[in-house]
C-alpha cells in the first residue's frame, strides 16, 4: 500500500463546508456585493482564498477585494458560529495510519495561519509529517502543493495517494499520475468526482480506514 497519504482538510477531514458558505455569503453582503448561492460557494471550496473570491465575484477594485478578504476572515474565525467538527472516524483513521507507520500530510487551500488554528482546536497536528497551504504554493488544481510534499519527504508519486472531496484534489493528483481517493461526504458530488477516475470512492472515513489499513 501507500507510504504517504495526503489529505485535503475542509470537506475531507473537517466538516467545515457549511461555515465556509455562510461566512462567504455574509462577507459578500458586508462588502456590498451580490451574495453568491450555496452551490456557487461550494464549487470553489478547496481553491485558495483570493483566487476563489475572484472566481465568485469577478474583477474587483483593490479596496473592495481587501475588504472582502477581511470580512470573510472575521466571519469564519470570529463571528460565524456554524459548527466545524471533524468528520466521524477522522481520529481513528489518522491514529491507525500512524500506527501502520505511514507518512501523513495535508494539502489545503487554507492559509498556514488557518491550518495552525484548526490543528490547535482539534489537537491533530502531531499526526502529520508535513503540510502545504494555500499561501505557500500555487492554488489547486495546480499540482504544486503535491510536488513540494513529495520532494520534502523523498517520495515518488506512485508511493502516495491523495484523499479529497473536490475535483480540484482529484485534478492535482491526476496531473502527477498519483492515485486518488474521493470521499463523498464533502462539497462535490459523486458524479463529478468519478470523472477523475479515483482508485476508490468512499462514503465515510471508517470505510476509508478499511481500504487503507488492511
Buried (B, 14 or more C-beta within 10 A) or exposed (E): EBBBBBBBBBBBBBBBBBBBBBBBBBBBEBBEBEEBEBEBBBBBBBBBBBBBBBEBBEEBEEEBBEBBBEBBBBBBEEEBEBEBEBBEBBBEBBEBBBEEEBBBBBBBBBBBEBBBBBBEEBEBEEBBBBBBBBBBBBBBBBBBBBBBBBEEBEBEBEBBBBBBBBBBBBBBBBBBEBBBBBBBBBBBEEEEBEEBEBEBEBEBBBBBBEBBBE
